[in-house]
Amino acid sequence: RTAEELYDVGADPHQRMNVAGDPKYAKVLAHMRQVLEEWIKETGDEIPRDPTPDKFHRETGKPL
């Protein structure tokens, strides 16, 4: 998985095209990063150091 995912759900309702690397969405991505940082500070919710691995392939849906 990529480190960041961002989708234009209006243009891509099935969320198949990650636009996080698209310069057109740079301001939106920066805003979402800021919102996430505020959430982490307010709630103490952090990304675990050793996250549980995915059980299914994200594109095929088949078990890993």
Backbone bond lengths (Angstrom), bond angles and torsions (degrees), N, CA, C in turn:
res aa  C-N    CA-C-N  psi(-1)  N-CA   C-N-CA  omega(-1)  CA-C   N-CA-C  phi
1 R - - - 1.453 - - 1.509 109.89 -
2 T 1.308 114.80 148.86 1.460 119.26 176.28 1.528 109.16 -75.14
3 A 1.317 115.89 159.78 1.468 120.33 -178.90 1.523 111.79 -65.98
4 E 1.327 116.05 -34.31 1.465 120.40 180.00 1.524 109.62 -132.56
5 E 1.317 114.95 144.74 1.452 120.99 175.38 1.523 108.64 -130.96
6 L 1.326 115.43 136.53 1.458 122.02 178.14 1.518 107.00 -144.55
7 Y 1.329 116.41 131.82 1.456 120.82 -176.71 1.513 110.49 -127.73
8 D 1.326 116.23 142.74 1.455 123.14 173.33 1.525 105.78 -92.15
9 V 1.324 116.23 89.15 1.466 120.11 -173.09 1.521 112.84 -67.86
10 G 1.323 118.34 -18.55 1.457 120.24 174.54 1.517 111.17 -70.26
11 A 1.325 116.21 -42.92 1.460 121.70 -179.09 1.531 112.27 -89.66
12 D 1.322 116.67 -22.66 1.465 121.98 -175.12 1.537 108.92 -136.61
13 P 1.338 117.72 72.65 1.467 120.33 -173.99 1.525 114.50 -62.92
14 H 1.325 117.69 -19.65 1.469 120.36 179.26 1.530 111.67 -93.72
15 Q 1.306 116.42 3.22 1.467 124.02 175.08 1.529 111.92 51.61
16 R 1.307 115.12 56.87 1.468 121.11 -179.86 1.525 112.73 -100.49
17 M 1.354 117.28 -21.38 1.464 120.86 -176.02 1.526 109.73 -112.16
18 N 1.326 116.30 106.34 1.460 121.54 177.84 1.529 108.13 -74.50
19 V 1.338 116.91 117.32 1.466 121.73 -177.34 1.529 112.34 -102.25
20 A 1.317 117.92 13.25 1.467 120.87 -177.65 1.525 112.26 -59.43
21 G 1.317 118.81 -30.67 1.460 121.59 -179.82 1.519 114.36 -92.07
22 D 1.324 117.24 0.86 1.459 121.98 -177.79 1.534 109.44 -84.72
23 P 1.344 118.11 121.14 1.471 120.76 -179.47 1.528 113.64 -55.89
24 K 1.320 117.43 -26.04 1.462 121.65 178.67 1.531 111.50 -60.33
25 Y 1.317 117.10 -26.89 1.465 122.27 -176.93 1.528 112.97 -106.17
26 A 1.326 118.07 14.06 1.473 121.82 -175.82 1.531 112.41 -58.49
27 K 1.337 117.67 -42.75 1.468 119.81 -179.33 1.526 111.12 -67.14
28 V 1.319 116.52 -40.82 1.468 120.33 178.82 1.525 109.43 -63.46
29 L 1.328 117.14 -45.02 1.460 120.97 179.81 1.533 111.06 -62.16
30 A 1.324 117.33 -42.66 1.471 120.95 177.93 1.525 110.62 -61.32
31 H 1.326 116.49 -41.63 1.466 120.38 177.79 1.524 110.96 -63.42
32 M 1.316 117.24 -43.97 1.469 120.64 -179.63 1.534 111.33 -65.38
33 R 1.322 117.08 -35.72 1.472 120.15 175.19 1.526 110.27 -61.84
34 Q 1.330 116.43 -43.11 1.467 121.34 179.84 1.528 110.51 -63.79
35 V 1.325 117.03 -44.12 1.467 121.11 178.43 1.532 110.10 -60.46
36 L 1.329 116.93 -41.90 1.467 120.75 178.84 1.527 111.03 -63.11
37 E 1.340 116.66 -45.56 1.470 119.84 179.33 1.522 111.31 -59.80
38 E 1.326 117.33 -41.26 1.464 121.05 178.07 1.531 110.56 -64.06
39 W 1.325 116.82 -41.55 1.471 121.41 178.52 1.529 110.24 -61.18
40 I 1.331 116.81 -45.59 1.464 120.85 -179.87 1.528 110.27 -60.02
41 K 1.328 117.43 -45.09 1.464 121.40 -179.87 1.528 111.60 -64.57
42 E 1.336 116.69 -42.43 1.469 121.00 -177.39 1.524 112.83 -70.41
43 T 1.316 117.29 -35.79 1.464 120.62 -172.17 1.523 114.50 -107.60
44 G 1.336 117.11 -16.20 1.459 119.68 -175.12 1.527 111.88 73.81
45 D 1.322 116.59 12.35 1.466 122.40 -179.91 1.520 108.76 -81.47
46 E 1.319 117.29 117.01 1.462 121.80 -177.82 1.520 110.61 -123.77
47 I 1.326 115.45 159.87 1.461 120.68 175.82 1.522 107.73 -72.00
48 P 1.344 117.57 128.17 1.460 119.05 -179.66 1.526 111.60 -64.77
49 R 1.320 115.94 148.69 1.467 120.68 178.62 1.522 111.20 -67.46
50 D 1.317 116.29 -32.99 1.466 121.22 -177.94 1.535 108.23 -127.96
51 P 1.352 117.44 77.29 1.463 119.24 -176.33 1.523 112.66 -66.77
52 T 1.307 115.22 153.45 1.456 120.76 175.97 1.527 108.33 -64.96
53 P 1.326 118.03 129.99 1.470 119.01 -179.15 1.529 111.84 -67.71
54 D 1.331 115.42 154.03 1.453 120.26 175.59 1.529 109.32 -63.09
55 K 1.327 116.07 146.62 1.460 120.65 178.32 1.523 111.72 -97.80
56 F 1.355 115.75 -13.85 1.458 120.24 -177.51 1.521 109.83 -134.05
57 H 1.326 116.38 146.65 1.456 121.85 175.66 1.522 107.93 -65.77
58 R 1.339 116.99 130.92 1.461 121.14 -172.77 1.524 113.42 -68.39
59 E 1.322 118.63 -24.33 1.467 120.13 -178.97 1.519 112.75 -98.31
60 T 1.330 116.64 -39.99 1.466 119.01 -176.82 1.518 112.95 -91.13
61 G 1.342 117.11 -24.41 1.454 120.99 -176.98 1.510 113.53 79.57
62 K 1.329 116.64 -0.13 1.470 120.26 -179.33 1.527 110.33 -79.30
63 P 1.337 116.44 147.46 1.470 119.56 177.97 1.533 111.21 -59.99
64 L 1.321 115.39 145.05 1.465 120.69 177.69 1.514 110.39 -87.55
